[in-house]
């Protein structure tokens, strides 16, 4: 029978000063255990949230990349269509060049990063393809100042800026179209500039919007190089200029 036992328990028994160390140690251990559990739960919740956020960003990057590829294909096919309308004998060559570029986009651009030289080679190939359409009425200058050869970048990071200069510049200037491309590379900074003339009063690309391709690139830069890039766009009546700076980029 437990009744006699409980009848012997008094207030003074429960709060015997000799038991205070025991109560303190028990309470301290319980507090520490609960604190550790709460911290672990919070850490796990944070990790799960980060994983979900990363998955979301990867999905968004994939969507942006898909949009970028479609944008490139549409513009290039449109250029080949222009050659076909003229019944140009350059169409077969253009189709072959496009095929090689699509192969690059689909199979060479899958890594997270690749050497900068691959991007520059792709840009050069694109320029050669565009020259089939524009011929002598387009002047292009490319200046390279590369001090560091081991740079890697996200695939198709710079190309959309060059593509944009053709779509919104050269394609709308009737005569004497020009595009100037400059790249400067050190161990700590990448600077990429593209400038082109445009048709007077052409508002299709402004400093605010820059077209769908540039909006796509803004978002990609925000995801891939947060706090490490600066995108400057200047547009006036006759020219469009864009400059991308990326710092501390491995």
Protein Blocks (a to p, Z undefined) as FASTA:
>chain_A
ZZlmmmmpcfklmmgfklmmmmmmmmmmmmmmmmmmmmmmmmmmmmmmmmmmmmmmmmmm
mmmmmmmmmmmmmmmmmmmmmmmmnopaklmmmmmmmmmmmmmmmmmmmpmbdcfklmmm
mmmmmmmmmmmmnmmmbccddddddfbfkbccdehklmmmmmmmmmmmmmmmmghpacdd
dddddfkbccddddddddehiakbcfklnpmklmmmmmmmmmmmgoiaccdddddfkbcc
dddddehiZZ
